[in-house]
Amino acid sequence: MTDQALPDSSAAPEPGDETPATSGVGVGPWQGPWPEGDHYDPELLAEGDRRNVVDRYRYWRREAIVADLDTRRHPFHVAVENWEHDFNIGSVVRTANAFGSAAVHIVGRRRWNRRGAMVTERYQHVHHHSDTTQLVAWAQERALPVIGIDNLPGAVPLETYPLPRACMLVFGQEGPGLSADTRAVCESVLSIGQYGSTRSINAGAAAAVAMHAWVRAHVFHQRPEAHRRP
């Protein structure tokens, strides 16, 4: 089904979600009179907040964090192919959350390994598309150019390409890279400069490089103050 949000995994604890109160990670119970505001979670205020969130969102309800992020997400999307149950997807989701991606799109198999996401999928919009055709239709409806990232013959260097502000960055899976179907529909395919002996870097690393390139082009250079946390 096109543009279907993946099931929420909040019902079951996952690695990175919580740590023992004695670990020193996060913050303990709120000291003093409780702050006012519907965005605060009474349970977290009482017991402490050990989640993997920035200080701005300490003690906030998950729904409130998502709503606040929705006011500041960037207009680039990230898609990753999952034909062979790629273990890199969790890392891609975590990085997309860190760089404020509008959404992550998983193409192919619905199931994916969440361990690398460190529970950031709870705050990141994640959609599933059964094949490339559905992904492209979704992007076209929103006028998002589809741009592949893969070190293929004839690919344009990412370092010299003017990334559009609103776009869909697509990554292949570990090993085979972008599928032939996806290459055929990409407006451009971009390569990441490499200078060592290896032929490629994994999809998680490639996604991080490409997303940061977008941030440098559309956030950091135009609004230097935007990289500072409020």
DAJO-V509743 format. One record per backbone hydrogen bond with DSSP energy under -1.0 kcal/mol. NH is the residue of the N-H (numbers start at 0). CO is the residue of the C=O. E is the energy in kcal/mol with one decimal. If there is no record, write none. Layout:
# DAJO-V509743
NH/CO/E, NH/CO/E
This chain:
# DAJO-V509743
3/127/-1.3, 5/125/-1.8, 11/8/-1.3, 16/13/-2.2, 22/19/-2.1, 26/48/-2.2, 29/44/-2.7, 39/36/-1.4, 40/58/-2.9, 44/40/-2.4, 45/41/-2.0, 46/42/-2.4, 47/43/-2.8, 48/26/-1.8, 52/50/-1.8, 56/53/-1.7, 57/54/-1.8, 59/56/-1.9, 60/38/-3.1, 64/60/-2.0, 65/61/-2.4, 66/62/-2.2, 67/63/-2.2, 68/64/-2.7, 69/65/-2.1, 70/67/-1.2, 71/68/-1.9, 72/68/-1.1, 73/99/-3.6, 76/166/-2.9, 77/102/-2.2, 78/168/-3.3, 79/104/-2.6, 80/170/-2.3, 81/106/-3.4, 91/87/-2.0, 92/88/-2.6, 93/89/-2.2, 94/90/-2.3, 95/91/-2.6, 96/92/-2.1, 97/93/-2.0, 98/94/-2.2, 99/96/-1.0, 100/95/-2.8, 101/75/-2.3, 103/124/-2.7, 104/77/-3.1, 105/126/-3.0, 106/79/-2.3, 107/128/-2.4, 108/81/-2.0, 116/113/-1.3, 117/114/-1.3, 119/116/-2.1, 121/118/-1.5, 122/119/-1.8, 126/103/-2.9, 127/3/-1.8, 128/105/-2.6, 134/130/-1.7, 135/131/-2.8, 136/132/-2.2, 137/133/-2.1, 138/134/-2.4, 139/135/-3.0, 140/136/-2.0, 142/139/-1.4, 143/138/-2.6, 146/167/-3.2, 147/187/-2.4, 148/169/-2.2, 149/189/-2.5, 151/149/-2.0, 154/151/-2.2, 155/188/-2.5, 157/190/-3.5, 159/156/-1.5, 162/160/-1.4, 167/144/-2.7, 168/76/-2.9, 169/146/-2.9, 170/78/-2.4, 172/176/-1.0, 175/173/-1.0, 176/172/-1.9, 182/178/-2.4, 183/179/-1.9, 184/181/-1.0, 186/145/-3.1, 189/147/-3.0, 190/155/-2.4, 205/201/-2.6, 206/202/-2.5, 207/203/-1.7, 208/204/-2.2, 209/205/-2.4, 210/206/-2.7, 211/207/-2.1, 212/208/-1.9, 213/209/-1.9, 214/210/-2.2, 215/211/-2.6, 216/212/-1.8, 217/213/-2.5, 218/214/-2.6, 219/214/-2.3, 220/215/-1.4, 222/218/-2.6, 225/222/-2.5, 227/224/-1.6
